[in-house]
Amino acid sequence: MTDRAELEKLRSAAKAVRDPTAADETVSALIAWAKEHKAERILEIGAGEGLTSCALLLETEAFLTAIELDSSRAEKFRENTAKFGVDDRTRLLEGDAGDILEHLTGSYDLIFLDGPKVQYQRYFTDCKRLLRKGGALFSDDILLFGWVRGEAPKKRRMLVQHIREYLELLESDPDFATEIYEYGEGLAVSTKKN
């Protein structure tokens, strides 16, 4: 079985048990952008078990820095990147992204934001600082079952409000051009203009 086929098998299994993994269209969009723009440095916030990271690295020559809070997912990330032979092009930072991001330096061509949705606004300043001009910030799950543009269940209203505020921040920032796609639970692609 090829690496790509094995990876798709793992992604399907993760989706079947509702383990966090990006939608197929989202992964395809990430790969397409990374290839078209020849991304050399990628940052993934909320890396989970590394399945999206592996998909990106199997299709590009990029180096990927990943942040993951959950220790069991971080361990699976290490196993998966080693299994697919891309561990030499990854750096895993285990801990809270809010604490880690402020210490990162340099610039990234592509940032994939897929961590806790209520923290997106908190992470935005550092994402903007770390993203190079012309780079793209991909923010996942920003439509959340259609609740963000519609009516949210009572127990999800606070979460939805956080996402709405984040979207407003993205779309009103003059340094970004943002497009919203209905992939998975929604994807915002924000290109840094300045």
C-alpha positions as CSV (number, residue, x, y, z in Angstrom):
1,M,0.0,0.0,0.0
2,T,1.4,3.4,-0.9
3,D,1.9,6.1,1.7
4,R,-0.9,8.2,0.4
5,A,-3.3,5.2,0.4
6,E,-2.3,4.3,3.9
7,L,-2.7,7.9,5.0
8,E,-6.2,8.0,3.5
9,K,-7.1,4.8,5.4
10,L,-6.0,6.4,8.7
11,R,-7.9,9.7,7.9
12,S,-11.1,7.7,7.1
13,A,-10.7,5.7,10.4
14,A,-10.3,9.0,12.4
15,K,-13.4,10.5,10.8
16,A,-15.4,7.4,11.5
17,V,-14.8,7.8,15.3
18,R,-15.1,11.6,15.0
19,D,-11.5,12.2,15.9
20,P,-10.5,15.7,14.9
21,T,-9.2,15.6,11.4
22,A,-9.6,18.1,8.6
23,A,-12.2,17.6,5.8
24,D,-10.9,16.2,2.6
25,E,-11.6,19.4,0.7
26,T,-9.7,21.4,3.4
27,V,-6.7,19.1,3.1
28,S,-6.8,19.4,-0.7
29,A,-7.0,23.2,-0.5
30,L,-4.0,23.3,1.9
31,I,-1.9,21.0,-0.4
32,A,-2.9,23.0,-3.5
33,W,-2.0,26.3,-1.9
34,A,1.3,24.9,-0.5
35,K,2.3,23.5,-3.9
36,E,1.3,26.5,-6.0
37,H,3.1,29.0,-3.7
38,K,6.0,26.6,-3.0
39,A,5.6,26.8,0.8
40,E,8.8,26.2,2.6
41,R,7.6,26.8,6.2
42,I,4.2,25.7,7.5
43,L,2.8,26.2,11.0
44,E,-0.1,24.0,12.2
45,I,-2.0,25.0,15.3
46,G,-3.9,22.0,16.7
47,A,-2.1,19.2,14.9
48,G,-4.0,16.3,16.4
49,E,-2.4,13.0,15.4
50,G,-0.5,14.6,12.5
51,L,-2.6,13.3,9.6
52,T,-3.0,16.7,8.0
53,S,0.7,17.4,8.6
54,C,1.6,14.1,6.9
55,A,-0.6,14.8,3.9
56,L,1.0,18.2,3.5
57,L,4.5,16.9,3.8
58,L,4.0,14.0,1.5
59,E,3.1,16.4,-1.3
60,T,5.6,19.2,-0.6
61,E,9.2,19.8,0.4
62,A,8.1,22.1,3.3
63,F,9.2,22.0,6.9
64,L,6.3,22.0,9.3
65,T,6.1,23.2,12.9
66,A,3.2,21.8,14.8
67,I,1.5,22.7,18.1
68,E,-0.6,20.2,20.0
69,L,-1.8,20.4,23.6
70,D,-3.1,16.8,24.1
71,S,-0.2,14.5,25.0
72,S,-1.8,11.3,23.6
73,R,-2.4,13.0,20.2
74,A,1.1,14.4,20.3
75,E,2.5,10.9,20.8
76,K,0.4,9.7,17.8
77,F,1.7,12.7,15.8
78,R,5.3,11.5,16.5
79,E,4.3,7.9,15.5
80,N,2.6,9.0,12.3
81,T,5.3,11.4,11.1
82,A,7.9,8.7,11.6
83,K,5.7,6.0,9.9
84,F,5.4,8.2,6.8
85,G,9.0,9.2,6.8
86,V,8.4,13.0,7.3
87,D,9.6,13.3,10.9
88,D,12.8,14.9,9.8
89,R,10.8,17.8,8.4
90,T,8.7,18.4,11.5
91,R,9.1,20.1,14.8
92,L,6.4,19.3,17.4
93,L,5.8,21.8,20.2
94,E,3.7,20.2,22.9
95,G,1.6,22.6,25.0
96,D,-0.9,25.4,24.9
97,A,-0.7,27.3,21.6
98,G,-1.5,30.6,23.5
99,D,1.7,30.2,25.5
100,I,3.9,28.8,22.6
101,L,2.9,31.2,19.8
102,E,4.3,34.4,21.5
103,H,7.7,32.8,21.6
104,L,7.9,31.7,18.0
105,T,10.1,33.8,15.6
106,G,10.7,33.9,11.9
107,S,8.0,33.8,9.3
108,Y,5.7,31.1,7.8
109,D,4.3,30.8,4.3
110,L,1.2,29.0,5.5
111,I,-0.5,28.8,8.8
112,F,-3.3,26.2,9.4
113,L,-5.4,27.2,12.5
114,D,-7.3,24.2,13.7
115,G,-7.1,24.4,17.5
116,P,-9.8,25.3,20.0
117,K,-12.2,27.7,18.2
118,V,-12.8,29.9,21.3
119,Q,-9.1,30.8,21.2
120,Y,-8.9,31.9,17.5
121,Q,-9.1,35.6,18.4
122,R,-6.4,35.1,21.0
123,Y,-4.1,33.5,18.5
124,F,-4.7,36.0,15.7
125,T,-2.2,38.6,16.6
126,D,0.7,36.1,16.7
127,C,-0.6,34.4,13.5
128,K,-0.5,37.8,11.8
129,R,3.0,38.5,13.1
130,L,4.3,35.1,12.0
131,L,2.8,35.1,8.5
132,R,4.9,36.5,5.7
133,K,3.5,39.0,3.2
134,G,1.7,36.9,0.5
135,G,1.3,34.0,2.9
136,A,-2.1,32.5,3.9
137,L,-3.8,31.8,7.1
138,F,-6.3,28.9,6.8
139,S,-8.8,29.0,9.7
140,D,-10.8,25.7,9.9
141,D,-14.4,25.0,11.2
142,I,-15.5,28.7,11.0
143,L,-19.1,28.0,10.0
144,L,-19.6,25.2,12.5
145,F,-22.6,23.1,11.3
146,G,-24.1,26.3,9.8
147,W,-24.6,27.8,13.2
148,V,-22.3,30.8,12.6
149,R,-24.5,32.1,9.8
150,G,-27.7,30.8,11.3
151,E,-29.2,29.9,14.7
152,A,-27.0,28.1,17.2
153,P,-28.3,25.7,19.9
154,K,-28.5,27.4,23.2
155,K,-25.6,25.5,24.7
156,R,-23.4,26.4,21.7
157,R,-24.2,30.2,21.5
158,M,-21.1,31.3,23.3
159,L,-18.8,29.3,21.1
160,V,-20.6,30.5,18.0
161,Q,-20.3,34.1,19.2
162,H,-16.5,33.7,19.6
163,I,-16.3,32.4,16.0
164,R,-18.5,35.2,14.7
165,E,-16.2,37.8,16.4
166,Y,-13.1,36.1,14.9
167,L,-14.6,36.1,11.4
168,E,-15.5,39.8,11.8
169,L,-11.9,40.5,12.9
170,L,-10.5,38.6,9.9
171,E,-12.8,40.2,7.4
172,S,-12.3,43.7,8.7
173,D,-8.5,43.5,8.9
174,P,-7.1,45.7,6.0
175,D,-3.9,43.6,5.9
176,F,-5.8,40.5,4.8
177,A,-8.0,39.4,1.9
178,T,-10.3,36.7,3.2
179,E,-12.5,34.2,1.4
180,I,-14.9,31.8,3.0
181,Y,-15.4,28.3,1.7
182,E,-18.0,25.8,2.8
183,Y,-15.5,22.9,3.0
184,G,-16.2,20.6,6.0
185,E,-17.5,22.9,8.7
186,G,-16.2,26.0,6.9
187,L,-12.8,27.3,6.0
188,A,-11.5,30.9,5.9
189,V,-8.5,31.5,3.7
190,S,-6.9,34.9,4.5
191,T,-4.0,36.1,2.4
192,K,-1.7,38.7,4.0
193,K,-1.5,41.7,1.7
194,N,0.9,43.8,3.9
